[in-house]
Amino acid sequence: MTDSPALTDPDDMFDAASLRLTIDLQALADNWRDMARRSGKARTGAVVKADAYGLGIEDAGEALYRAGARDFFVAQPEEGATLRHYAPDARIFVLSGVWPGMESAIFQHDLVPVIASEEQLAFWMSTVADYGDHPCALQVDTGFNRLGLPLEEALELASDVSRPASFSPQLILSHLACADDPASPMNRRQMETFRQLSAAFEGVEASLSASAGIFLGPDYHFDLTRPGIALYGALASRSQPMATRPVVTAQARVLQIREAQAGQFISYGATHSLSRDSLLAIAAVGYADGYLRNLSGHGVSLRQTGLPGANGFIAGRNVPVVGRITMDMTIFDITDLPRGTVQAGDYIELFGANIPIDEVAHAAGTIGYEMLTGLGLRYQRRYIEAE
Ligand SMILES: *Cc1c(COP(=O)(O)O)cnc(C)c1O
């Protein structure tokens, strides 16, 4: 296969695309500055794992670096290696730690592994003995029971005078389990445990809070905060006072407008019968694009929420999904729009400035995080550059 010459220009490709993602890097930069303001005296990092929550680690990483971020968090060393080109002198922490075979990537790209277990610690000690000294960070579990040294082991390590001189983490970190619920007693418990730990590792920077934790107030900020989702314009929790600015707009092309009569059925399973003569817009997006089948208007037995399904936005109005979402296509009911306002070839917004991503996620019984990281490969992307 050869590329069609007419479709190699990114702008042409965007204009012709069935599916479009517009990513506003100015909003991303503004959201980072907003999180920096809310982090008070603490430094503010940026979490860019999973391809910057699906938005593209290259462009997002560069925009965050330009906005002033100098502490980045990735999940894997491969992500850190990519980011390094866009964040030349930043600290890049690798949350999954370090494994045999990864050392060369860690050293070559100057990444900081976040050591999370006794095994990793032992491996890292032998690595620095071979390769020479290199910064690392230490994750400690304070109640999440995911990654991290148990508290007692970490405290022992802090007071161990025989600890190798080369083991001096640059950062200790822990992760809150319930920061999305400000009323949860887990928050204070974890924070106080972490404070004790931070005192034991005197002189070492400490980091506890992701996006939701930043909203819990200064007690939770320590030296460095780690916002992810708030940067990308989605809610860290439904109790968060307000969302940051939307960053992503997803649009699908309307492939066909069709008239259907009262009593007819829609989509697989014929789960929805029309109660009135209707006008339908068939849009080029489906569950293969992360437009989850659980967003269907009707006929998805697994959806537990009892909610009606998603809305799209077109010609100034919300229009509901009807019937089941299919792999490549979704059917929207546009009967309530004046005839002729929508044409085949127009674009319908799936989420963005008019439909908050969290509203769509909620309709599917999930969270904005999952919508963003599951967008799939078929979107043409356009980045709006930050000033
Ligand atoms: C993903 C992650 C974050 C960012 O969380 P958000 O809720 O997206 O802000 C911070 N810290 C750790 C350890 C994480 O795994």
The ligand as an ORCA input file, in Angstrom:
! r2SCAN-3c Opt
* xyz 0 1
  C      -1.652      7.692     38.131
  C      -0.946      8.164     39.344
  C      -0.988      9.532     39.706
  C      -1.878     10.540     39.008
  O      -3.198     10.349     39.440
  P      -4.396     11.317     38.986
  O      -5.553     10.831     39.785
  O      -4.577     11.081     37.532
  O      -4.017     12.694     39.287
  C      -0.193      9.933     40.761
  N       0.570      9.052     41.449
  C       0.610      7.736     41.147
  C       1.460      6.814     41.953
  C      -0.167      7.241     40.104
  O      -0.155      5.934     39.831
*
